[in-house]
Amino acid sequence: MRIAIDIREACRRQLAGKGRWTLGCARELLRRPDVNLTLLADAPLPPELAGADSIGFRPGVGWHFSALQWLATARAVYLSPTSCIVPAFAGRKSISAVVLHDMIAFSREPHDRKAKCIERLLLSRALRRAAVVLSISDATTREALRRFPTLSPEHFATVYAGPTCEVLPRRQAPARRIVCIGTLCPRKNQLRLMRAFQMLPLDLRERTTLTLVGARGWHDEEIVRMAREVQGIEWIGYVDDTSWSSILAESSILAFPSLEEGFGLPVLDAFRQGVPVLTSGRSSMREIAGSAALLVDPLDERSICAGLHSLLTDSLLCKRLVNEGFERAEKFTWQACVERILRALKSLNTRDIMGGL
């Protein structure tokens, strides 16, 4: 099977969730002997993908025109993990598989204005014209069907995701560390988490550090101010996957009370590392975590505080969550993700375009 994947987000200097998903998926596709993979880039490939068959187009608006022109004669399935522009305008003879990460562009969340406008204008068209929509969670599929009721559930295939960092030996930090990773923005809910941390009993708070990991985003001025001024809280900015592995290996708790996620990659990373997880009981997090995490109301600071207190003081609870987390993590691998993708593509009537399956 010949597949062309838009690899651009995996080539960025700082990877966000979509970039990490794209990188993990591409690495696994390259291991498959039954897949002929072409990477469509706009920048040098990351080291993990060096040597792979790739085509570089000029970055910017022209990239999409170049990709459309190439696809018109490439006889390949176009896997689109980050942008809906090419699938929205691809010719009828082109086969596109759109990866749907979330529906955040249609929420009230302040986000990148350009990306939000493009998705609001083109996502519906892209999903309708796609041969299949590869959703990264059932929650994301349900939200898309609610937003676009003319689409059919049979048009979707849930493929999930895999881990983003390696597992390291657990290390004991000088003090207990609660870690929270994510771009600083209202959706990631760092403000409520910090206020919940301040509500912990003084003796417990003095023996614990809350570490925020992530680049600056939008509407984040108050987040940065609190992180710099409140004792016991630190913000260390963006870190790469290697550094994230090290931080997670010496953390006591992952706090991930996000208001909305397509999957929640940090939750899976923490499960694999043996770190107890506190996360939101909404969006995809309940689906991904199951009973392996402590679920809280992300809009209620008292609920978040109570969850933190339980994980900091109840060793039996933590042990149970860690054990269940290990079992839960086995369900989400890049091998399983790619198997689901290929199964969805092979179910399509595209033999004449893909050269036979």
C-alpha positions in Angstrom: 0.0 0.0 0.0 1.4 3.4 -0.9 0.7 6.2 1.6 1.8 9.8 1.6 1.7 11.6 5.0 1.8 15.3 5.7 4.8 15.2 8.1 5.2 19.0 8.6 4.1 19.2 12.3 6.6 16.5 13.2 9.4 18.7 11.7 8.8 21.6 14.1 11.4 22.6 16.6 8.8 22.4 19.4 6.3 19.6 19.0 2.7 19.9 20.1 0.3 17.0 20.4 -0.4 16.8 16.7 3.3 16.8 15.9 3.9 14.0 18.4 1.0 12.0 17.0 2.3 12.4 13.5 5.9 11.5 14.4 4.8 8.3 16.3 2.5 7.2 13.5 5.1 7.8 10.8 7.8 5.9 12.7 5.6 2.9 13.0 4.4 3.1 9.3 8.1 3.1 8.2 8.5 -0.3 10.1 5.8 -1.9 8.1 7.0 -4.0 5.1 3.6 -3.8 3.5 3.6 0.1 3.4 5.4 2.3 0.9 5.5 5.6 2.8 6.3 9.0 1.4 6.8 11.9 3.8 5.6 15.3 2.5 7.6 17.9 4.3 8.3 21.7 4.4 11.5 21.5 6.5 14.3 19.1 7.3 13.1 15.8 8.8 13.6 15.0 12.5 16.5 12.6 13.2 14.0 9.7 13.8 12.9 9.9 10.2 16.2 10.6 8.5 16.7 8.5 5.4 13.0 8.0 4.7 11.5 8.6 1.3 10.5 12.3 1.4 9.5 15.2 -0.8 10.0 18.8 0.4 7.7 21.5 -0.8 8.1 25.3 -0.2 6.6 26.2 3.2 3.6 28.5 3.4 0.4 28.6 1.4 2.2 27.2 -1.7 2.8 24.0 0.1 -0.8 23.0 -0.2 -0.9 23.7 -4.0 2.3 21.6 -4.5 0.9 18.8 -2.4 -2.4 18.8 -4.4 -0.5 18.8 -7.7 1.7 15.9 -6.6 -1.3 13.9 -5.3 -3.1 14.2 -8.6 -0.7 11.7 -10.2 0.8 9.9 -7.2 -1.6 7.0 -6.9 -1.2 7.1 -3.1 -3.5 7.5 -0.1 -3.0 10.9 1.4 -2.9 10.7 5.3 -3.6 14.1 6.7 -2.9 14.3 10.4 -2.8 18.1 10.9 -4.5 20.1 8.1 -7.8 19.9 6.4 -6.9 22.1 3.4 -5.6 19.5 1.0 -8.4 16.9 1.8 -10.9 19.7 1.2 -9.7 20.5 -2.3 -8.2 17.2 -3.5 -9.6 15.9 -6.7 -12.3 13.2 -6.8 -9.7 10.6 -7.8 -7.5 11.3 -4.8 -8.0 9.2 -1.7 -7.7 11.1 1.6 -7.8 9.9 5.2 -8.2 12.7 7.6 -7.0 12.3 11.2 -9.4 14.1 13.5 -7.7 15.1 16.8 -10.3 17.3 18.4 -13.1 19.8 17.7 -11.5 22.7 19.6 -11.8 25.1 16.7 -15.6 25.0 17.3 -15.4 25.7 21.0 -15.1 29.0 22.8 -11.4 28.3 23.6 -9.2 31.2 22.5 -6.9 29.5 20.0 -4.7 30.4 17.0 -7.0 32.6 15.0 -5.8 31.5 11.6 -6.0 27.8 12.4 -9.4 28.3 14.0 -10.8 30.1 10.9 -9.4 27.5 8.5 -11.0 24.6 10.4 -14.3 26.3 10.8 -14.4 27.1 7.1 -13.0 23.8 5.7 -13.3 20.9 8.2 -16.8 19.9 7.3 -15.9 19.8 3.6 -12.7 17.9 4.3 -14.5 15.3 6.4 -17.3 14.8 3.8 -14.8 14.3 1.0 -12.4 12.1 2.9 -12.6 8.4 2.2 -12.4 7.7 6.0 -12.0 9.9 9.1 -9.4 8.5 11.5 -10.5 9.8 14.9 -8.1 9.5 17.9 -10.9 8.8 20.4 -14.6 7.9 20.5 -15.2 11.1 22.3 -13.8 13.1 19.3 -16.0 11.1 16.9 -19.1 11.8 19.0 -18.4 15.5 19.1 -17.8 15.6 15.3 -21.1 13.8 14.7 -22.9 16.2 17.0 -21.4 19.1 15.1 -21.9 17.6 11.6 -25.0 15.4 11.9 -25.1 14.6 8.2 -21.9 12.5 8.5 -22.3 8.8 9.2 -20.7 6.9 12.1 -19.5 4.3 9.6 -17.4 7.1 8.0 -15.2 7.1 11.2 -12.6 4.7 12.5 -11.1 5.2 16.0 -7.4 4.7 15.9 -6.2 6.2 19.2 -2.4 6.9 19.7 0.7 5.7 21.4 3.3 7.0 23.9 5.5 10.0 23.2 8.5 9.3 25.5 10.6 6.4 26.7 10.2 4.8 30.1 13.1 5.5 32.5 14.0 4.0 35.9 11.9 5.7 38.6 13.9 8.3 40.6 13.2 9.8 43.9 13.1 13.6 43.7 14.3 15.7 46.7 10.6 16.7 47.3 7.3 15.3 46.1 6.6 16.7 42.7 3.3 17.2 41.0 3.9 17.8 37.3 1.5 19.2 34.7 2.4 19.4 31.0 0.7 21.4 28.3 0.8 24.7 26.4 -0.1 27.5 28.8 -3.7 28.4 28.0 -7.2 28.3 29.5 -8.1 24.9 28.0 -5.2 23.2 29.8 -6.6 24.6 33.1 -3.3 25.5 34.8 -4.9 28.4 36.7 -7.4 26.2 38.5 -4.7 23.6 39.2 -2.5 26.2 40.8 -5.3 27.6 42.9 -6.2 24.0 44.0 -2.5 23.5 45.0 -2.7 26.6 47.2 -5.7 25.1 48.9 -3.7 22.1 50.2 -2.8 22.0 53.9 0.3 24.1 54.6 2.4 21.3 55.9 1.7 19.2 52.8 2.2 22.1 50.4 5.6 22.9 51.9 6.8 19.4 51.1 5.5 19.4 47.6 6.4 21.2 44.3 4.0 21.9 41.5 5.9 22.0 38.2 4.3 23.4 35.0 5.9 22.2 31.8 5.0 23.8 28.5 5.5 26.7 26.1 3.6 30.0 26.4 0.3 30.0 24.5 -2.6 32.4 24.6 -4.4 34.2 27.4 -1.7 33.0 29.7 -0.6 36.1 31.5 -2.2 35.2 34.9 -0.8 31.6 34.6 2.7 33.0 34.2 2.3 35.5 37.0 1.1 32.9 39.5 3.8 30.4 38.5 6.4 33.0 39.1 5.0 34.4 42.4 3.5 31.5 44.3 5.8 29.6 46.5 6.0 25.9 45.7 5.1 26.4 42.0 7.6 26.5 39.2 7.3 26.9 35.4 10.1 25.5 33.3 8.8 26.1 29.8 8.9 23.8 26.8 11.0 20.6 27.1 11.7 18.0 24.5 10.6 14.3 24.8 13.9 13.2 26.3 13.7 15.9 29.1 10.0 15.1 29.6 10.9 11.4 30.2 13.4 12.5 32.9 10.9 14.8 34.6 8.2 12.2 34.6 10.6 9.6 36.0 11.0 11.6 39.2 7.5 12.9 39.6 5.0 11.8 42.2 1.8 12.7 40.4 0.8 13.8 36.9 -1.9 16.4 37.2 -3.8 16.8 33.9 -7.1 18.5 34.6 -7.6 19.7 31.0 -11.0 21.0 30.0 -11.0 19.3 26.6 -8.7 16.9 24.9 -8.8 14.7 21.8 -6.8 12.0 23.5 -4.5 13.2 26.3 -1.0 11.8 25.5 0.6 12.8 28.9 -1.9 10.4 30.6 -0.6 7.5 28.6 3.0 8.5 29.2 2.4 8.6 33.0 0.7 5.2 32.9 3.8 3.6 31.3 6.1 5.4 33.7 4.2 4.2 36.8 3.1 7.7 37.9 -0.3 8.1 39.5 -2.6 10.3 37.4 -5.2 12.9 38.2 -7.2 14.0 35.2 -10.6 15.3 34.2 -13.7 13.2 34.2 -14.8 14.6 30.9 -13.9 14.7 27.2 -11.7 11.9 26.1 -9.8 11.6 29.4 -12.4 9.4 31.0 -12.3 7.1 27.9 -8.5 6.8 27.8 -7.9 6.6 31.5 -10.8 4.3 32.5 -10.4 3.5 36.2 -6.6 3.8 36.1 -6.7 7.5 37.0 -8.3 9.7 39.7 -11.0 11.6 37.9 -12.0 15.1 39.1 -14.3 17.9 38.0 -11.9 20.3 36.2 -14.2 23.3 36.8 -14.2 22.8 40.6 -10.9 23.8 42.4 -12.1 22.0 45.5 -12.5 18.7 43.5 -9.0 19.1 42.1 -7.5 19.9 45.5 -9.2 16.9 47.1 -7.8 14.7 44.3 -4.3 16.0 44.9 -4.6 15.5 48.6 -5.7 11.9 48.1 -2.8 11.1 45.8 -0.3 12.8 48.1 -1.5 11.0 51.3 -3.0 7.6 50.2 -0.2 5.2 49.2 -2.7 2.3 48.6 -4.7 4.4 46.2 -1.5 5.3 44.3 -0.4 1.7 44.2 -3.7 0.6 42.7 -3.7 3.4 40.1 -0.1 2.6 39.1 -0.9 -1.1 38.6 -4.1 -0.4 36.6 -2.1 2.2 34.7 0.4 -0.3 33.5 -2.4 -2.6 32.3 -4.3 0.3 30.6 -1.1 1.5 28.8 -0.9 -1.9 27.0 -4.1 -1.0 25.1 -2.5 2.1 23.5 0.5 1.5 21.3 1.7 2.8 17.9 1.6 -0.7 16.6 -2.1 -1.0 17.5 -2.8 2.5 16.1 -1.2 1.8 12.7 -3.0 -1.6 12.6 -6.3 0.3 13.0 -5.3 2.8 10.3 -4.3 0.1 7.8 -7.4 -1.9 8.6 -9.6 1.2 7.8 -7.7 1.9 4.6 -7.9 -1.7 3.4 -11.7 -1.7 3.9 -11.9 1.0 1.2 -12.6 0.2 -2.4 -9.4 1.8 -3.7 -7.5 -1.0 -5.4 -7.2 0.9 -8.7 -5.6 3.8 -6.9 -3.3 2.1 -4.4 -2.0 -0.5 -6.9 -3.8 -3.4 -5.2 -3.9 -4.5 -1.6 
